[in-house]
């Protein structure tokens, strides 16, 4: 019999999906810390920890108190809020679920791009309040343009980046990408253009869409220097991680018109901080920003179907390891190996 702790689960009542995967003999401890810290006492007896939201940190002091834990699973893709080194030091694999929500996030990235470039949200919002808005030229600085022939620059050609690229190709966009981790020749199979340097991609793309993980290398990847290298009048889309983008730099880019528009599903600080100058201007509907900024609440991944997939896959990862020693999408294999723990990928 195994005991699995689920932190802030994506269900209101019972762990029906989780129970169907793990079986009736598995015990669940449901932990709902709200916006507070995860209580260490709740994790003492768990054989597996499933963390369901990135706002809940699993730092080293908490990990040292996970006395029975054999595996940690993040129900989702990002894992920068988990101290994977501290887990590795205790021989605990950390797994995520990168194989959920791929279609949803790619769809959302394209939807954000279309909303800006076709002026959908901007026209709708202006028509709600102004009688003189029944005009194709009613927006003060519309990013509206023909999609075909535009260059989409993708940063990070993983599952979601690839899905986004294929969708953009269907709109007859030219697609280039920067991702040094992609094997040579993969661009030929997909009909994409590989660019070896980020600054070159930024300089050629009409739209830049971010699909890379948040790491020490990608934190604030899009800063003032990066935006200065972007084509004048370009569009920025971020459905990856908020910390990849310097929000102050985005504000300056929009004010200077280096950026024509931006759409952000993720922010460096979540929930959003309305005191930030850019978000304050967006909240106040300041005229200079009209039609140029779309924010969504870290919702790119969401459909009822993707949520069910995430719950199921997280539980499969935990149960497969507890019962068979088999790892799915382990993100700290190198750290485990460095500490002398050998696991098959």
N, C-alpha and C positions, 0 to 999 in steps of 0.2 A: 504494500500500500504506500502510495506517495502523497505528499502534501505540497500543493502548489499555491504560492501567494500571488495574487493578481492586484497590482497597484492601479487604482483609479480606472476600473474597467469601462469599456464602451458598451455597457448594458445597464439597464435600470434595475432589473429584478434578479433573475436567476442566470447562472452561467450555462445556458442550455447548449450552445455550440461547443463550449469548452468541455462540458460533461460528455457530449456525444463523441468527442475525440478521445478523451482520456479514460472514459469508462466510469461506471458507477462506483468503483472501488477507490477512485481518487478523491482526496479531500481538498477543498478549496478554502483559502483564507482571503476574503475580499477586503481590501484596504482602500478607504476613500479619504485621503488626507486633505481634500480640498486644495487650497493654495498654500498649505503649510508643508513642512518637511515630512518625509516619510518616517514614521515611528520605527525605530530599530527593533523594539520588542516584537513588533508584528512579523518580523522576518526571521526570528531565531529558529523556528522549527520547520521552515520551508525547505523542501528538497530542490525546488525550482522557483525562480522569481520571474514573473512576467510583468514588465513595466509598460503601461499602455499610453502614456503621454510624455512628451519630451520636456514638459515643464517640471517633472519630478526628477530631481538629481539623485544619482547613486554615487556619492563620493567615497573616497577611501575609508574615512572613519565609519561610515555606514556598512561598507562591504566587510570590514573586519569583524562586524558583529553578526554576519550571516553565517552562523555556526554550522549549519547542515547543507547549505546551498551547493548544489553540484553544477548548476547552469543558470545563467541570466539570459532572458529573451526580451528584446525590445520589440513590441508589437508596432512595427513601423520601420522606416528606413534609417533615419538619423539616429546616431548613437553617441554623439559628442557630449551628451549629458551624463554618460556612464564612464566611470574611471576604469577603462579596460585594462590598464596596467595593474591596478590594485586587484582586479579580478584575476588576472593571470598569475600574480604573485601567490594567490591562494589556490591555483589550479582550477579556476572556474572559467569555462568558456562563455563568451558572450556572443549571442546570435541575434540577427535581425530578420526582418521579413521583406526583402527587397522585391519579392515577386507578387506583391499586391499593389493595386492602384495605378499600375503603369498607364493604362488607357485613360483613366480619369485625369491624371496629372497632365498628360500630353494634350488631352482635349481641352483642359482648362487653360493651358499655355496658349493654345491656338485661339481659344475663345477670347482671352484677354487681348491678344494681338488684333483680332478682328474687331473687337469692340472699339479699340483705339483707331485703327487704320481706316475702318469704315464709319467711324463717328457714331456708332449705334447708341452708346450710353450718353454721349454728349448731346446729340440731337434730342433724344428722349427727355433728358433733364431740362433742356432749355424750353422745349414745347410745353412742359408742365406748368411753367410760370410766365411765359412771355407770348403775347399774341403776335409779335412781329418775327417769331422764330420759324414761320412756315416758309423757309428758304434754304436752298442748298448751301448758301453762302452766309448763313446766320452765325456761324461760329467765328470768334475773333482770331483764333489761330488753329484751324483744324488740321490734325495730322492725316486727314483723309487723302488716300492715294490709291492707285491701282496696285493690286497685290502681285499679279503676274510680273515676273522680271525683277521683283525686289529680292535682295539678298538677305536671307536669314542666317545669322551667325550663332551657332550653338556651342556653348561652353560646357563640355561634359557629354560624351556620346555613350552613355550607358543605356540601360533599358528605356528609360523615359526620354532621354535625349534622342535616341534612335526613333522611338515612336513619334516624337514631335517632328523630327526631320521628314519622316515619311508622310505625315499629314501635310506638312508645308509643300512638299513636292506635288501633292495632289492639287494644290492651288497654283501650280506652275511657278513657284518661287525657286530661285537658286539657293542652294543650301551648302554652307561651308561649316566646318567645325574645328575646334581646338580641343584636343584631348591626348596628351602624350602617352596615356596608358592604353590606347587602342592599338591593336596589332596592325602592322603594316599590311596594306591591301584590303582592309575591311571597307575602306571608302569606295573601292572599286565594286564590291559586291552590292553596295547600297546606292551607288550613283551619286555620291557626295564628293565634296572637295575638302581635302585635308589641308589645314593651315598649321604650320609648325610653331608659330609664335602668337601669343595672345594679342599683342599689340597690332599685328598684321590683320587678325580677324576683326578686331574692333574698328580698324580703319577702313575696312571694306564693307561691313554689314550695315544694312538699313535698319534691321531689327536684330537685337542681341537677346538671346534667351538663355538663361542660366539653368543648368541641370547637373551641377557637380555637388559633391558632398562638402560639408563644412569641416575643414581641417586647418591645421596651422598654416598650410600653404595657401588655402583659399579664403581665409578670414580677411574681410575687407579687400577682396580681390578687385572689386569695382569701387575704386576711390577716385579722388580728383584727377590723378595722373591717368587712370584708365579712361575716365570720361573725356578728358582732354584729347585722347587719341581716337575717340569715336567720331564717326562722320557727323558733321553738323546736321541737325534735324533728325537724328536717329531715335529709335524707340528701344527702351529697356524693359524686359520681362523677367521677373524672378518668381519661380514656383519651387525653388530649391530650398535654401536656408537663408534666413534673414541676415545672419552674420556675414554672408558673402558680400553684402552691399553696404557701403558707408552711406547712411541716410542723409547726412549733412552734404555729402558730395552730390547726391541726387538732387537735393534742393538747389544747390548752386548750379548744377547742370541745367535744370529746368529754368531757373531764373535768367541764365545767360543765353538760353535757347540753343545751347550745344545739344541738349536733349529736347526733342520735340515733345515726347510723352514717356510715361512710365506706368507699368502695371505691376503691383507687388502683392503677391499672396502671402508672403512671409516678411516679417520685420525683425530687426535686431532685438527689439524688446516686445514681447507679446504677453498679454494683450497690448494693443497699441497705446502709445503714450501721447495723449492729445496735447501735451505741452511742447512736443517737438515742433519747431517752426514749420516744417513742411506739412505735418499732419494738422497743425493748427490752421494753416492756410487752406488746406483741403476741407476741414470741418467748417470753416467760415465761408466756404465757397468763394474765395477771393478771385476776382475776375482774371488775374494773370494765369491762374491755374485751370481755368475752365476747359474741360474736354481733354485735359493732358495727364491726369492722374487717376488711376483706378486702384482701389485697395479692396482685397477680399480677405476674410478672417482665417487664413491658413486652412482653406477649405478645398484646395485643388484635389486632394486625395479622395474627397468624400462622395460616395453614393452608398445607399444601403447595401448594395452588392459588394462593394470594395471593403466596407466595414466588416461584413461577415467573412470575407476572405482573410482579412487581417487577423481577426480573432481565431479563425480556424488554423491558419498557418503558424501563428505564434504558439498555439497549443501543440501542434504537430512537432514543432522544433523542440519543445520542452519534453514531450512524451517520448519521441524517438531517442533522445539522448538518455533519459532516465531508464528506459527499458532495453535499449539496444546499443547504447554508446555511440550512436550515429549522429553526426553533426550536420546541420543545415545552415548554410550562410554564416559561418563563424567569422567574426570580425577581429578576433585577437589571437589568431593562430601563431603569428610571429612572436607576440609577447609571451604566449604560453611556452613556445619552444625555447625562448631565451631563459625562461625560469625552470627549464628542465622537464616540462610536461609535454608529452607527445600525444597528439590526437590526429586521427585521420581526417582529412578535409571532407 
